[in-house]
Amino acid sequence: MLKIVRPLVYLATRTYCKNPAQLKYTVSPTCHLNVTLPYKTVVKPLDPLDHPNNDKVIINCPDHKDIIVNQIDTTINIQNQSSEFKNNVLCEIIAPITANLNITTVGDLTVGNFCGDAMRLFSDKGHVTIGKSKNEYITAKTNDGNIVTDGDVQAAKVVLKSTKGDIVTNKLKCLGLHLESNSGKIVTSSSYCDESYFVTKTGTLDLQNVHKNSKILMGDNGILNMVGFDGVLDVAMQKGSANIHISRLDKNSRIVIHEEGTMTLCVSEELLQSTCIEISSRCCEVQEGIEHHEDEETGFISIKPKGDKLENVKLVVTCPKSLVNVKVANWSEMMQKIIQNKAQIN
């Protein structure tokens, strides 16, 4: 007799609760949650007191009759029969705190505190908000909205991209960081990442307390505000304005503005004692009291620490068509600048 083997694809067991708009499913604590919905969506972790086994997915949605749920081993898929955006519908999904999330929505997407392996978030028209998270991999993208991290984010790799909106982050700690917005603002309050990459075409970068290796790529008419940098810096701007405060440099670094622009370079007293600064610009003004040498023929400015040790770190500033202003600030002045920037952002 011919035996028919059926694939392990089946509709998840649905439990109707007292609330007619609520659906509940039993899942693995480390399940993979794939969601595609045309709503505003909120994803929260299970309360450990109410669900000590951490093995439920609960859906609260007034449009639940149009939701299709199926399960393949440890993967649970949630989608809607229609892809038409329903702005007046809010869907709440409560999942295991260790779940792996792959969420796609049309409207706003808010994700609470999760600690699974991966978090992949996308919203077409809305904002993406991420709570305190600890994952191996976090990526969030949106076309029209903003991306905001409400809590501290820790991961091996974090990628946040917005086409038109802003990216605003709390404390970041990761091995690799990539923040990118075509025309919006990118704001960091604290970033301790081994490798950081900040990209914008015409937007503004407000970067505070950025550490370790950082690369900045900016297009036409961008604005860069950087305060309290500590690490290795590589800045490449097409044209625009830059206000850069550097506390310390670990290795050789560079700042380049290819076309017309302006730059204020504010350095700490510690940096002046350990770093050689070489400046090539259309015009450079150096604050009184900073010892420097200007080549009469080329206008090349060099600022060397006393002793001129061969092992000194070098900062090369290349702005052939720009105005450069070099100042010195002590630690307290830089802290005041950070506080002022935070007040302006808020």
Beta strands, then each sheet from edge to edge (+ up, - down):
strand 1: 10-11
strand 2: 15-16
strand 3: 22-26
strand 4: 32-37
strand 5: 40-45
strand 6: 56-60
strand 7: 67-72
strand 8: 75-80
strand 9: 90-95
strand 10: 100-105
strand 11: 109-111
strand 12: 118-123
strand 13: 128-130
strand 14: 133-142
strand 15: 147-149
strand 16: 153-162
strand 17: 167-181
strand 18: 185-200
strand 19: 204-208
strand 20: 210-218
strand 21: 222-237
strand 22: 240-249
strand 23: 253-257
strand 24: 261-268
strand 25: 275-286
strand 26: 293-294
strand 27: 301-303
strand 28: 313-329
sheet 1: 1+ 7- 8+ 4+ 10+ 12+ 14+ 16+ 17+ 15+ 13+ 11+ 5+ 9+ 6- 3+ 2-
sheet 2: 1+ 7- 8+ 4+ 10+ 12+ 14+ 16+ 17+ 18+ 19+ 21+ 20+
sheet 3: 1+ 7- 8+ 4+ 10+ 12+ 14+ 16+ 17+ 18+ 19+ 21+ 22+ 24+ 28+ 23+
sheet 4: 1+ 7- 8+ 4+ 10+ 12+ 14+ 16+ 17+ 18+ 19+ 21+ 22+ 24+ 28+ 25+ 27- 26+
end
